[in-house]
Amino acid sequence: MEKVRIDKYLWAVRIFKTRSLAARACELEKIKIGGQLVKASRNVNIGDIITVKSGPFERTLKVVQLVHNRLGAKLVPDYCIDITPAEVTDKMKAAAAARSAWRQPGLGRPTKKERRDLDDYTDFDDW
């Protein structure tokens, strides 16, 4: 395992759902290694710092081991370490919570899970 392309590595460690999405992110200049923009064909080395831009946030990863095949979610920390600053991680979680709490008009009825969450959030029985 001497050479692994950046798009294949990001797919294997579950940053992107498909390899083509990872390659597309490279084309759109959302992937950096060591501060430099990279193409999808760029090889990754152990110890590289990868920055992935996702919306207004940037995730930072450190390569620990190289991998060719997609991993199970529990094995990902053995191959890359998320070194994103805590304040950025907190902002990402807050933005995700805000997106899930607001529903666009016209999207239909809430799902059963969303309805339960709404009931838990607006529980007025304890007044």
MDAnalysis code that builds the backbone (N, CA, C; Angstrom):
import MDAnalysis as mda
import numpy as np

u = mda.Universe.empty(381, n_residues=127, atom_resindex=np.repeat(np.arange(127), 3), trajectory=True)
u.add_TopologyAttr("name", ["N", "CA", "C"] * 127)
u.add_TopologyAttr("resid", np.arange(1, 128))
u.add_TopologyAttr("resname", ["MET", "GLU", "LYS", "VAL", "ARG", "ILE", "ASP", "LYS", "TYR", "LEU", "TRP", "ALA", "VAL", "ARG", "ILE", "PHE", "LYS", "THR", "ARG", "SER", "LEU", "ALA", "ALA", "ARG", "ALA", "CYS", "GLU", "LEU", "GLU", "LYS", "ILE", "LYS", "ILE", "GLY", "GLY", "GLN", "LEU", "VAL", "LYS", "ALA", "SER", "ARG", "ASN", "VAL", "ASN", "ILE", "GLY", "ASP", "ILE", "ILE", "THR", "VAL", "LYS", "SER", "GLY", "PRO", "PHE", "GLU", "ARG", "THR", "LEU", "LYS", "VAL", "VAL", "GLN", "LEU", "VAL", "HIS", "ASN", "ARG", "LEU", "GLY", "ALA", "LYS", "LEU", "VAL", "PRO", "ASP", "TYR", "CYS", "ILE", "ASP", "ILE", "THR", "PRO", "ALA", "GLU", "VAL", "THR", "ASP", "LYS", "MET", "LYS", "ALA", "ALA", "ALA", "ALA", "ALA", "ARG", "SER", "ALA", "TRP", "ARG", "GLN", "PRO", "GLY", "LEU", "GLY", "ARG", "PRO", "THR", "LYS", "LYS", "GLU", "ARG", "ARG", "ASP", "LEU", "ASP", "ASP", "TYR", "THR", "ASP", "PHE", "ASP", "ASP", "TRP"])
u.atoms.positions = np.array([
    [0.823, -1.187, 0.000],
    [0.000, 0.000, 0.000],
    [0.864, 1.247, 0.000],
    [1.538, 1.487, -1.078],
    [2.386, 2.659, -1.138],
    [1.676, 3.884, -1.681],
    [0.727, 3.671, -2.611],
    [0.066, 4.793, -3.252],
    [-1.445, 4.653, -3.139],
    [-2.075, 5.731, -2.713],
    [-3.530, 5.810, -2.683],
    [-3.917, 7.204, -3.145],
    [-4.832, 7.268, -4.092],
    [-5.313, 8.562, -4.581],
    [-6.151, 9.243, -3.502],
    [-6.155, 10.570, -3.517],
    [-6.886, 11.321, -2.495],
    [-8.381, 11.053, -2.568],
    [-8.940, 10.945, -3.778],
    [-10.372, 10.686, -3.880],
    [-10.729, 9.307, -3.333],
    [-9.887, 8.337, -3.590],
    [-10.134, 6.982, -3.088],
    [-9.974, 6.936, -1.571],
    [-9.001, 7.639, -1.035],
    [-8.780, 7.659, 0.409],
    [-9.955, 8.314, 1.138],
    [-10.418, 9.450, 0.638],
    [-11.536, 10.144, 1.281],
    [-12.815, 9.319, 1.227],
    [-12.995, 8.563, 0.150],
    [-14.132, 7.655, 0.060],
    [-13.964, 6.501, 1.044],
    [-12.771, 5.954, 1.154],
    [-12.522, 4.790, 2.005],
    [-12.697, 5.109, 3.489],
    [-12.354, 6.318, 3.910],
    [-12.498, 6.682, 5.318],
    [-13.816, 7.412, 5.580],
    [-14.750, 7.284, 4.659],
    [-16.137, 7.727, 4.818],
    [-16.323, 9.225, 4.962],
    [-15.467, 10.020, 4.332],
    [-15.684, 11.459, 4.301],
    [-16.730, 11.772, 3.234],
    [-16.680, 11.026, 2.123],
    [-17.650, 11.165, 1.044],
    [-18.345, 9.836, 0.820],
    [-19.596, 9.909, 0.384],
    [-20.407, 8.712, 0.201],
    [-19.967, 7.903, -1.018],
    [-19.518, 8.587, -2.065],
    [-19.031, 7.893, -3.256],
    [-17.689, 8.476, -3.666],
    [-16.967, 7.708, -4.450],
    [-15.666, 8.169, -4.914],
    [-15.832, 9.309, -5.913],
    [-16.895, 9.274, -6.694],
    [-17.113, 10.349, -7.661],
    [-17.422, 11.669, -6.959],
    [-18.088, 11.632, -5.804],
    [-18.299, 12.862, -5.032],
    [-16.978, 13.403, -4.500],
    [-16.086, 12.515, -4.099],
    [-14.765, 12.941, -3.629],
    [-13.968, 13.573, -4.772],
    [-14.037, 12.971, -5.957],
    [-13.334, 13.520, -7.117],
    [-13.919, 14.871, -7.502],
    [-15.238, 14.993, -7.406],
    [-15.905, 16.252, -7.727],
    [-15.488, 17.352, -6.739],
    [-15.347, 17.004, -5.487],
    [-14.896, 17.977, -4.485],
    [-13.490, 18.468, -4.819],
    [-12.644, 17.588, -5.317],
    [-11.297, 18.003, -5.733],
    [-11.370, 18.971, -6.911],
    [-12.260, 18.689, -7.862],
    [-12.429, 19.573, -9.023],
    [-12.917, 20.955, -8.597],
    [-13.780, 20.990, -7.585],
    [-14.339, 22.250, -7.108],
    [-13.432, 22.957, -6.100],
    [-12.202, 22.458, -5.952],
    [-11.179, 23.055, -5.087],
    [-11.614, 23.105, -3.630],
    [-12.171, 22.017, -3.133],
    [-12.595, 21.926, -1.737],
    [-11.668, 21.038, -0.912],
    [-10.647, 20.460, -1.540],
    [-9.720, 19.563, -0.861],
    [-8.316, 20.153, -0.939],
    [-7.653, 20.190, 0.208],
    [-6.266, 20.663, 0.265],
    [-5.429, 19.648, 1.034],
    [-4.196, 19.500, 0.618],
    [-3.219, 18.711, 1.369],
    [-2.062, 19.643, 1.678],
    [-1.818, 19.840, 2.962],
    [-0.748, 20.740, 3.375],
    [-0.960, 22.166, 2.903],
    [-2.213, 22.590, 2.757],
    [-2.505, 23.951, 2.346],
    [-2.555, 24.170, 0.846],
    [-2.277, 23.140, 0.047],
    [-2.291, 23.280, -1.398],
    [-3.493, 22.546, -1.980],
    [-4.140, 23.186, -2.937],
    [-5.250, 22.549, -3.632],
    [-4.734, 21.340, -4.404],
    [-5.535, 20.283, -4.464],
    [-5.087, 19.057, -5.116],
    [-6.108, 18.572, -6.124],
    [-5.616, 17.794, -7.077],
    [-6.482, 17.098, -8.017],
    [-6.808, 15.726, -7.439],
    [-7.808, 15.075, -8.009],
    [-8.244, 13.769, -7.508],
    [-7.164, 12.702, -7.649],
    [-6.238, 12.884, -8.566],
    [-5.205, 11.883, -8.801],
    [-3.998, 12.017, -7.867],
    [-3.987, 13.016, -7.014],
    [-2.863, 13.228, -6.093],
    [-2.779, 12.084, -5.100],
    [-1.596, 11.566, -4.873],
    [-1.388, 10.477, -3.919],
    [-1.275, 11.030, -2.496],
    [-1.772, 10.240, -1.556],
    [-1.747, 10.595, -0.140],
    [-0.599, 9.848, 0.516],
    [0.078, 10.479, 1.454],
    [1.145, 9.841, 2.218],
    [0.790, 9.848, 3.697],
    [1.380, 8.957, 4.444],
    [1.160, 8.913, 5.885],
    [1.698, 10.205, 6.499],
    [0.906, 10.811, 7.370],
    [1.293, 12.059, 8.012],
    [0.762, 13.309, 7.327],
    [0.146, 13.166, 6.151],
    [-0.413, 14.321, 5.454],
    [-1.577, 14.910, 6.238],
    [-1.718, 16.225, 6.154],
    [-2.849, 16.933, 6.755],
    [-3.793, 17.307, 5.613],
    [-5.017, 16.774, 5.669],
    [-6.009, 17.010, 4.623],
    [-7.064, 17.958, 5.167],
    [-7.394, 18.980, 4.387],
    [-8.451, 19.914, 4.742],
    [-9.585, 19.743, 3.748],
    [-10.786, 19.481, 4.264],
    [-11.971, 19.274, 3.436],
    [-12.955, 20.389, 3.748],
    [-13.284, 21.200, 2.740],
    [-14.232, 22.290, 2.942],
    [-15.634, 21.774, 2.664],
    [-16.501, 21.957, 3.650],
    [-17.890, 21.522, 3.546],
    [-18.776, 22.689, 3.949],
    [-19.333, 23.370, 2.959],
    [-20.113, 24.566, 3.244],
    [-19.202, 25.637, 3.817],
    [-19.605, 26.287, 4.920],
    [-18.757, 27.318, 5.505],
    [-17.693, 26.765, 6.448],
    [-17.652, 25.444, 6.627],
    [-16.741, 24.836, 7.593],
    [-15.623, 24.066, 6.897],
    [-14.497, 23.930, 7.599],
    [-13.369, 23.147, 7.095],
    [-13.008, 22.071, 8.109],
    [-13.077, 20.808, 7.680],
    [-12.640, 19.694, 8.524],
    [-11.177, 19.429, 8.239],
    [-10.429, 19.111, 9.262],
    [-9.013, 18.826, 9.120],
    [-8.754, 17.399, 9.583],
    [-8.073, 16.625, 8.744],
    [-7.794, 15.218, 9.022],
    [-6.306, 14.951, 8.891],
    [-5.809, 14.032, 9.685],
    [-4.418, 13.596, 9.576],
    [-4.406, 12.130, 9.174],
    [-3.616, 11.800, 8.159],
    [-3.532, 10.435, 7.647],
    [-2.627, 9.624, 8.566],
    [-3.164, 8.521, 9.105],
    [-2.400, 7.648, 9.983],
    [-1.915, 6.423, 9.223],
    [-2.813, 5.827, 8.430],
    [-2.475, 4.672, 7.593],
    [-3.174, 4.835, 6.253],
    [-2.635, 4.179, 5.247],
    [-3.263, 4.204, 3.930],
    [-4.224, 3.037, 3.809],
    [-5.283, 3.235, 3.034],
    [-6.299, 2.210, 2.861],
    [-6.847, 2.299, 1.440],
    [-7.112, 1.135, 0.834],
    [-7.646, 1.091, -0.525],
    [-9.140, 0.829, -0.558],
    [-9.647, 0.040, 0.382],
    [-11.055, -0.342, 0.379],
    [-11.823, 0.436, 1.435],
    [-13.114, 0.562, 1.210],
    [-13.975, 1.296, 2.147],
    [-14.021, 0.569, 3.484],
    [-13.966, 1.362, 4.560],
    [-13.909, 0.817, 5.911],
    [-15.267, 0.887, 6.596],
    [-15.410, 0.058, 7.604],
    [-16.542, 0.198, 8.503],
    [-16.333, 1.435, 9.355],
    [-17.410, 2.011, 9.822],
    [-17.328, 3.270, 10.562],
    [-16.479, 3.156, 11.823],
    [-16.493, 1.992, 12.455],
    [-15.715, 1.821, 13.690],
    [-14.216, 1.750, 13.429],
    [-13.804, 1.409, 12.204],
    [-12.384, 1.283, 11.884],
    [-11.746, 2.575, 11.393],
    [-12.539, 3.575, 11.089],
    [-12.012, 4.827, 10.533],
    [-10.970, 5.482, 11.431],
    [-11.143, 5.551, 12.763],
    [-10.117, 6.209, 13.594],
    [-8.731, 5.543, 13.537],
    [-8.662, 4.296, 13.069],
    [-7.364, 3.636, 12.923],
    [-6.598, 4.146, 11.710],
    [-7.289, 4.796, 10.772],
    [-6.680, 5.204, 9.517],
    [-6.564, 6.721, 9.355],
    [-7.411, 7.484, 10.041],
    [-7.279, 8.943, 10.002],
    [-7.775, 9.522, 11.318],
    [-7.190, 10.636, 11.694],
    [-7.547, 11.317, 12.936],
    [-8.152, 12.667, 12.574],
    [-9.309, 12.961, 13.142],
    [-9.964, 14.250, 12.919],
    [-9.343, 15.265, 13.874],
    [-8.600, 16.220, 13.333],
    [-7.929, 17.231, 14.151],
    [-8.584, 18.604, 13.973],
    [-9.858, 18.595, 13.605],
    [-10.611, 19.834, 13.463],
    [-10.710, 20.508, 14.827],
    [-10.492, 21.826, 14.900],
    [-10.604, 22.518, 16.187],
    [-11.995, 22.338, 16.800],
    [-12.061, 22.324, 18.117],
    [-13.308, 22.064, 18.839],
    [-14.380, 23.107, 18.539],
    [-13.981, 24.372, 18.404],
    [-14.991, 25.404, 18.144],
    [-15.648, 25.212, 16.775],
    [-14.890, 24.747, 15.788],
    [-15.468, 24.483, 14.469],
    [-16.413, 23.285, 14.538],
    [-16.018, 22.253, 15.268],
    [-16.871, 21.082, 15.436],
    [-18.170, 21.460, 16.131],
    [-18.106, 22.299, 17.145],
    [-19.312, 22.744, 17.841],
    [-20.228, 23.535, 16.910],
    [-19.639, 24.394, 16.068],
    [-20.434, 25.165, 15.124],
    [-21.108, 24.247, 14.092],
    [-20.392, 23.208, 13.660],
    [-20.965, 22.256, 12.700],
    [-22.161, 21.531, 13.312],
    [-22.036, 21.104, 14.570],
    [-23.133, 20.414, 15.244],
    [-24.323, 21.344, 15.450],
    [-24.069, 22.593, 15.802],
    [-25.151, 23.556, 16.005],
    [-25.875, 23.834, 14.688],
    [-25.134, 23.950, 13.596],
    [-25.750, 24.187, 12.291],
    [-26.597, 22.994, 11.863],
    [-26.125, 21.777, 12.136],
    [-26.889, 20.576, 11.794],
    [-28.175, 20.512, 12.610],
    [-28.102, 20.863, 13.871],
    [-29.301, 20.853, 14.719],
    [-30.305, 21.907, 14.247],
    [-29.828, 23.065, 13.844],
    [-30.717, 24.114, 13.368],
    [-31.400, 23.710, 12.062],
    [-30.659, 23.037, 11.177],
    [-31.247, 22.581, 9.918],
    [-32.337, 21.544, 10.153],
    [-32.107, 20.646, 11.106],
    [-33.079, 19.582, 11.340],
    [-34.304, 20.094, 12.095],
    [-34.198, 21.177, 12.844],
    [-35.321, 21.699, 13.610],
    [-36.271, 22.504, 12.729],
    [-35.785, 23.089, 11.653],
    [-36.608, 23.919, 10.789],
    [-37.042, 23.116, 9.584],
    [-38.292, 23.215, 9.228],
    [-38.847, 22.472, 8.103],
    [-39.384, 23.462, 7.077],
    [-39.008, 23.272, 5.816],
    [-39.485, 24.154, 4.763],
    [-40.975, 23.931, 4.526],
    [-41.697, 24.992, 4.272],
    [-43.117, 24.838, 3.993],
    [-43.324, 24.038, 2.700],
    [-44.321, 23.186, 2.704],
    [-44.655, 22.421, 1.509],
    [-43.928, 21.105, 1.367],
    [-43.132, 20.717, 2.346],
    [-42.404, 19.448, 2.242],
    [-43.235, 18.268, 2.744],
    [-44.488, 18.494, 3.048],
    [-45.341, 17.394, 3.465],
    [-45.366, 17.235, 4.972],
    [-46.001, 16.161, 5.380],
    [-46.155, 15.898, 6.806],
    [-44.837, 15.455, 7.418],
    [-44.665, 15.714, 8.709],
    [-43.451, 15.229, 9.376],
    [-43.459, 13.698, 9.459],
    [-42.288, 13.121, 9.452],
    [-42.191, 11.678, 9.640],
    [-42.511, 11.360, 11.097],
    [-42.636, 10.082, 11.379],
    [-42.970, 9.666, 12.740],
    [-41.880, 10.109, 13.722],
    [-40.626, 9.959, 13.319],
    [-39.513, 10.366, 14.183],
    [-39.533, 11.882, 14.407],
    [-39.745, 12.642, 13.331],
    [-39.797, 14.095, 13.468],
    [-40.964, 14.507, 14.367],
    [-42.091, 13.813, 14.264],
    [-43.243, 14.133, 15.096],
    [-42.936, 13.886, 16.575],
    [-42.275, 12.775, 16.860],
    [-41.892, 12.488, 18.248],
    [-40.942, 13.548, 18.776],
    [-39.972, 13.936, 17.944],
    [-39.029, 14.981, 18.356],
    [-39.758, 16.297, 18.628],
    [-40.720, 16.639, 17.768],
    [-41.501, 17.852, 17.989],
    [-42.309, 17.761, 19.269],
    [-42.906, 16.596, 19.523],
    [-43.673, 16.412, 20.751],
    [-42.786, 16.534, 21.989],
    [-41.579, 15.974, 21.910],
    [-40.648, 16.087, 23.039],
    [-40.215, 17.535, 23.251],
    [-40.028, 18.249, 22.153],
    [-39.571, 19.625, 22.228],
    [-40.671, 20.550, 22.759],
    [-41.906, 20.281, 22.359],
    [-43.015, 21.153, 22.745],
    [-43.910, 20.489, 23.781],
    [-43.349, 19.748, 24.677],
    [-44.115, 19.049, 25.711],
    [-44.561, 20.053, 26.775],
    [-45.877, 20.302, 26.843],
    [-46.418, 21.282, 27.768],
    [-47.104, 20.621, 28.966],
    [-46.951, 19.320, 29.150],
    [-47.615, 18.628, 30.254],
    [-47.057, 19.017, 31.610],
    [-45.823, 19.461, 31.672],
    [-45.192, 19.757, 32.952],
    [-45.379, 21.209, 33.387],
    [-46.288, 21.927, 32.802],
    [-46.531, 23.329, 33.185],
    [-47.241, 23.402, 34.466],
])
